[in-house]
Amino acid sequence: MAKGWESKSAEALAGVFEVRRNAPASNVPDPATLNSIRQKESILLSRTRIVTELKATQNPRYRDLLNRTLADLDAKLSAL
């Protein structure tokens, strides 16, 4: 690696950060929207895990529990 390469890279990187710092924050959603997105992603992730476990289980009582949990997650998802 050449000696001057690292300093040039650091200068270019500092320029990029300076541009980002001065950029308007118009693309940043408000906290309520972020919270709603996080809740939806959390419910979808839980739903994916429940569906995967539902495919793998053979115990009828556990399958019933998973089906009720899946229905509850779908209700929460539709409420959002």
C-alpha positions in Angstrom: 0.0 0.0 0.0 1.4 3.4 -0.9 2.0 5.9 1.9 -0.2 8.7 0.5 -3.1 6.4 -0.3 -4.5 6.2 3.2 -4.6 9.9 3.8 -6.3 10.5 0.5 -8.9 7.9 1.4 -9.5 9.5 4.8 -9.9 12.9 3.2 -12.5 11.6 0.7 -14.3 9.8 3.5 -14.4 12.9 5.6 -15.9 14.8 2.7 -18.7 12.2 2.4 -19.5 12.5 6.0 -19.6 16.3 5.8 -22.1 16.1 2.9 -24.3 13.7 4.9 -24.2 15.9 7.9 -25.3 18.9 6.0 -28.0 17.1 4.0 -31.6 17.9 4.9 -33.4 15.3 7.0 -36.6 15.3 5.0 -36.3 11.5 4.3 -36.3 10.6 8.0 -39.8 9.4 9.1 -41.2 10.7 12.4 -40.9 8.5 15.6 -44.5 7.3 15.4 -44.0 6.0 11.9 -40.7 4.3 12.9 -42.5 2.7 15.9 -45.3 1.4 13.7 -42.8 0.0 11.2 -40.8 -1.8 14.0 -44.0 -3.3 15.5 -45.1 -4.6 12.1 -41.7 -6.1 11.4 -41.6 -7.7 14.8 -45.1 -9.3 14.3 -44.1 -10.5 10.8 -40.9 -12.0 12.2 -42.9 -13.8 15.0 -45.4 -15.0 12.4 -42.7 -16.5 10.3 -41.3 -18.3 13.3 -44.7 -19.7 14.3 -45.5 -20.9 10.7 -42.1 -22.6 10.6 -42.7 -24.3 13.9 -46.3 -25.2 12.8 -44.9 -27.1 9.8 -42.5 -29.0 12.0 -44.6 -30.0 14.9 -46.6 -33.2 15.3 -48.0 -32.7 18.8 -51.7 -31.8 18.3 -51.9 -29.7 21.5 -48.8 -27.7 20.5 -50.2 -27.4 17.0 -53.4 -26.0 18.5 -51.4 -23.5 20.5 -49.5 -22.4 17.5 -52.7 -22.0 15.5 -54.2 -19.7 18.2 -50.9 -17.8 18.4 -50.9 -17.4 14.6 -54.5 -16.1 14.7 -53.6 -13.6 17.4 -50.6 -12.3 15.4 -52.8 -12.0 12.3 -55.3 -10.0 14.3 -52.6 -7.7 15.6 -51.2 -7.3 12.0 -54.6 -6.4 10.6 -55.0 -3.8 13.5 -51.9 -2.0 12.3 
